[in-house]
Structures are given as C-alpha cells and as structure tokens.
Amino acid sequence: MLTTIQNNRLSVTVRALGAELQSVKLDGTERLWQGDASVWEDRSPVLFPFVGCIKNGIYTYQGKEYPATSHGFAAATVFSLVDQTETSLTYRIVSTEETKRIYPFDFIFDVTYSLDENKLTQ
C-alpha cells in the first residue's frame, strides 16, 4: 500500500512494507533513487533493530543465542499507518512473538515523515 503526502513544494510517497520512501519530489523533480534491480533495487530502507551485519549472524543476550540478519527485519515488515495528516505520516510496528525470536525485547517502533516547506524530516 502506498500513501502520499504533499505541500506546495514537496510530494512524498511511502509504502507500508518497511515504511520505505518510494518517491520524494521537490518542485516536481524526483530526488530519490528509484531502484534498479541490476544495481540495487531498494530505495530508502528503514534499518531496525540492527544497522549492518552481526558477526556470524548470531548474537547472545542473557546466555541465549539469536539469529541476526543484515540490517534487521523492519524493511521486510508491513507497518501499520497509525497517523496521517496532509503533511505527515506515522507508521508503526510492535513486538510480536515472531520478532522476539530474533530480537527478544518488547518495543513500539514508529517512523514519522513530515513535510516542512521544502524539507522532509524523519
């Protein structure tokens, strides 16, 4: 699912999968990499709960081992759109039993995109 917000200068489109930016247009000109499968197909992935790789793909917390994929799981998770105005969007994921098999913590993770004239804030 794609959702677009805009003001008189900016238009921003975000998809629920990964709360990932899909388009950022300033004065009608695209400013975001549009993906190319031969180079890198993503556009602007949200990285959570890890940035980068964990050595050997496993980490230990309180004596228990957990698998860890590069850059975490948020980019492959469908976020819920929990708040929307004309110029802002807030997406959310929350911990589940499935996420706790990888990341053993309760969490609420929000990603908010807001437009302020010619600026996009996150």
PyMOL commands that set and color helices and strands:
alter all, ss='L'
color gray80, all
select helices_A, chain A and resi 55-57+74-76+97-100
alter helices_A, ss='H'
color red, helices_A
select strands_A, chain A and resi 2-6+10-15+20-26+29-30+58-61+64-67+80-84+88-94+108-116+119-121
alter strands_A, ss='S'
color yellow, strands_A
deselect
rebuild
show_as cartoon
